[in-house]
Amino acid sequence: MFDFLESGQYDLLGAFWVTVQLTLYSAAGSLVWGTVLAGMRVSPVPLMRGFGTAYVNVVRNTPLTVLIIASSLGLSQTLGVNLGGDTFKETGFRLAVLALTAYTGTFVCEALRSGINTVPVGQAEAARALGLSFFQVLTLIVLPQAFRAVIGPLTNVLIALTKNTTVAAAIGVAEAALLMKEMIENEADALFAVFGVFALGFVLLTLPTGLLLGWVAKRVAVKR
C-alpha cells in the first residue's frame, strides 16, 4: 500500500520542509505585523485607529486563496514585483510568505488586542502619570503582559497558519499540498494511503506545537 514512498519518485520530506519554512517565515512576519496593527488599533491617533480597523476587517474577511493569487497575478505578473527572487520558485515562495503574513497578521492583531484589554487600565494611567509616552506605555507596560496572556490564542493562530500554507500550492509553491495533488494523480490506487500520509504529517507538525506552547502559556501566565 505504501510502495510509492519507497520508489524515490516523491520528495516527501522536502515538501514538508517547504511547509515548515513557509510557516516559520510567515509566523515571524505575522507576529511583527500583527503587533504593529494592534498598536494602531489602540492608538490615540484617529487616523491610525481607522487604518488598523479597516485593514483588519477587510483582510481578515478576504479568502486567503484570493490574497495568494492576487499577490502572484497582481504583484508579480502585473507590477513585476518579485521580492528579490531570481527564479519562479523563489518568487512564488516569497509572495506566498507575504500573503500569509498579511492575512495571519490580522488574527495576531485581534488576539493581542484581547490581551491588551486584560491589562488593568490603572497601570497605563500610572505610567502616563510618570510621564511615559504612549509608545513607552505600550511597549514597556502593556504589550509584555498582553503577550503572556494570549500565548494560547496565538498558538491556535500558528496551528491555523501551518494548515493554511497548503493554499500556497495555488501559485505553484512546492509544499506538501502540491506534492499531495501530484501523488493523487499518479497513485490513484492508493488514495487513502496518500491522504493518511499527509494527514499524519500535518498532525506531527501541529500537535507538538500545541502541546509545547500550551505548556509555555501555563508557565508564563500573568497571575491576577
Secondary structure by P-SEA (a helix, b strand, c coil): ccccccccccaaaaaaaaaaaaaaaaaaaaaaaaaaaaaaaacccaaaaaaaaaaaaaaaaccaaaaaaaaaaccccccccccccccaaaaaaaaaaaaaaaaaaaaaaaaaaaaaaaccaaaaaaaaaacccaaaaaacccaaaaaaacaaaaaaaaaaaaaacccccccccccaaaaaaaaaaaccccaaaaaaaaaaaaaaacaaaaaaaaaaaaaacccc
